[in-house]
């Protein structure tokens, strides 16, 4: 499959892909291990800075974990780069600038 942006969500199942939208804030993440312990590594989408890592998340096999950042959103000034998405499915709840 492929990563899909739909309104205020960003579904992730593929690595080495970017959401090219500046000023995105992540308000929450649902992450599920898909066949093994899942690993999701997210970075700021800044290739000139070698994609600085912001989040390194894990989820147990066949279990979903919800991470709530509503009180303190994670800010991605240059967009979101998915560095690693190993045996994982994730949905990011995001807020775009001006929304």
C-alpha positions as CSV (number, residue, x, y, z in Angstrom):
1,X,0.0,0.0,0.0
2,X,1.1,3.6,0.5
3,X,0.9,6.4,3.0
4,X,-2.4,8.3,2.7
5,X,-3.3,11.8,3.8
6,X,-7.0,12.3,4.4
7,X,-8.2,15.5,6.0
8,X,-6.7,15.6,9.5
9,X,-5.2,12.1,9.4
10,X,-2.1,10.6,7.9
11,X,-2.1,6.8,7.6
12,X,1.4,5.2,7.5
13,X,2.5,1.8,6.4
14,X,5.5,2.6,4.2
15,X,8.9,4.1,5.0
16,X,11.1,6.6,3.1
17,X,8.1,8.8,2.3
18,X,7.4,12.4,3.2
19,X,4.3,14.5,3.9
20,X,5.4,17.7,2.3
21,X,3.4,20.1,4.3
22,X,5.1,22.8,6.4
23,X,4.1,23.6,9.9
24,X,2.2,20.3,10.7
25,X,1.4,19.5,14.3
26,X,0.8,15.9,15.5
27,X,-2.0,15.8,18.1
28,X,-2.2,12.0,18.5
29,X,-0.9,8.7,17.1
30,X,-2.5,5.3,16.9
31,X,0.2,2.7,16.3
32,X,-0.3,-1.1,15.8
33,X,2.3,-3.8,15.6
34,X,1.5,-5.8,12.4
35,X,3.0,-9.3,12.6
36,X,5.8,-8.5,15.0
37,X,6.9,-5.6,17.3
38,X,6.2,-2.5,15.2
39,X,8.7,0.3,14.9
40,X,7.9,3.8,13.6
41,X,10.6,6.4,13.3
42,X,9.4,9.9,12.3
43,X,11.6,12.9,11.5
44,X,11.3,16.5,10.3
45,X,11.3,16.6,6.5
46,X,14.5,18.5,6.2
47,X,16.9,16.6,3.9
48,X,19.6,19.3,4.3
49,X,19.8,18.4,8.0
50,X,19.7,14.6,7.3
51,X,16.1,14.3,8.5
52,X,16.4,15.0,12.2
53,X,14.5,12.4,14.2
54,X,11.7,13.5,16.4
55,X,9.9,10.3,17.4
56,X,11.0,6.6,17.8
57,X,7.9,4.6,18.6
58,X,7.2,0.9,19.2
59,X,4.0,-1.2,19.5
60,X,3.6,-4.8,20.5
61,X,2.5,-7.4,18.0
62,X,-1.3,-7.3,17.3
63,X,-1.8,-4.5,19.8
64,X,-2.7,-0.9,19.3
65,X,-1.4,2.0,21.4
66,X,-2.8,5.5,21.4
67,X,-0.4,8.4,22.2
68,X,-2.1,11.7,23.1
69,X,-0.2,14.9,22.3
70,X,-3.2,17.2,22.3
71,X,-1.9,19.3,25.3
72,X,1.6,19.6,23.7
73,X,1.5,18.8,20.0
74,X,4.7,17.6,18.2
75,X,5.7,20.3,15.7
76,X,7.2,19.4,12.3
77,X,8.2,22.7,10.7
78,X,9.2,21.2,7.3
79,X,6.7,18.3,7.1
80,X,6.9,14.7,8.3
81,X,9.4,12.2,7.0
82,X,8.8,8.5,7.7
83,X,12.3,7.1,8.2
84,X,11.2,3.6,9.4
85,X,7.9,1.8,9.3
86,X,8.7,-1.8,10.2
87,X,5.8,-4.3,10.7
88,X,3.7,-1.3,11.8
89,X,0.5,0.5,10.9
90,X,0.0,4.0,12.2
91,X,-2.5,6.8,11.9
92,X,-1.3,10.3,12.8
93,X,-4.0,12.8,13.9
94,X,-2.6,16.1,12.5
95,X,-3.3,19.8,12.5
96,X,-2.3,21.9,9.5
97,X,-1.3,25.5,9.8
98,X,-4.3,27.8,9.8
99,X,-6.7,24.9,10.6
